[in-house]
Amino acid sequence: MACEQFFDELRDGEWHDLKELAEKLKLPIGKLIECAKFLNSQCMVKYQELTQRVRIEPEWKIILPQEIPNQTH
């Protein structure tokens, strides 16, 4: 699911370039910009329109599921 992958990328709390994310997630840049603008309006992410960078707001980072290590028995 694209939304899940998007938040996986933002999990680290660092700034991410939307063009690079679009390429990595194989999504149209326009759709990713729309998503970033919407999430910014909901105060879930910070979106820098001029540089087209996005990062998750710290208070929302805690709701993202943590990666579960591959456990083999």
C-alpha positions in Angstrom: 0.0 0.0 0.0 1.5 3.4 -1.1 0.3 5.3 2.0 2.0 2.7 4.3 5.3 3.0 2.3 5.1 6.8 2.4 4.9 6.8 6.2 7.6 4.1 6.4 9.9 6.5 4.6 9.0 9.4 7.0 9.4 7.3 10.1 13.0 8.6 10.8 11.7 12.2 11.3 14.2 13.6 8.8 13.5 15.8 5.8 12.7 13.9 2.6 12.8 15.2 -1.0 9.4 14.5 -2.6 10.9 13.9 -6.0 13.2 11.2 -4.6 10.3 9.7 -2.6 8.1 9.6 -5.8 10.8 7.7 -7.6 11.4 5.3 -4.8 7.7 4.7 -4.2 6.9 4.7 -7.9 4.2 7.3 -7.5 3.4 10.4 -9.5 5.1 13.5 -8.0 1.8 15.4 -8.3 -0.1 12.9 -6.1 2.7 12.9 -3.5 2.6 16.8 -3.4 -1.2 16.7 -3.0 -0.8 14.2 -0.1 2.0 16.3 1.5 -0.2 19.4 1.3 -3.2 17.6 2.8 -1.1 16.1 5.6 0.5 19.5 6.3 -3.0 21.1 6.6 -3.8 18.4 9.2 -0.6 19.2 11.0 0.7 15.6 10.5 3.7 16.6 8.4 5.7 19.7 7.7 5.8 20.4 4.0 8.2 22.9 2.4 6.6 23.9 -0.8 9.5 25.8 -2.2 12.0 23.0 -1.7 9.4 20.2 -2.0 10.6 18.5 1.2 8.5 16.8 3.8 9.0 15.3 7.3 6.6 13.9 9.8 5.7 16.0 12.9 7.3 14.4 16.0 4.0 13.9 17.8 2.7 11.8 14.9 5.9 9.8 14.7 4.9 7.8 17.8 1.8 6.4 16.2 3.7 4.8 13.4 4.2 1.1 13.9 7.8 0.1 14.7 9.5 -2.2 12.3 9.3 -5.8 13.6 12.5 -7.7 13.1 12.3 -10.8 11.1 12.2 -13.6 13.6 13.1 -17.1 12.5 12.9 -20.1 14.7 
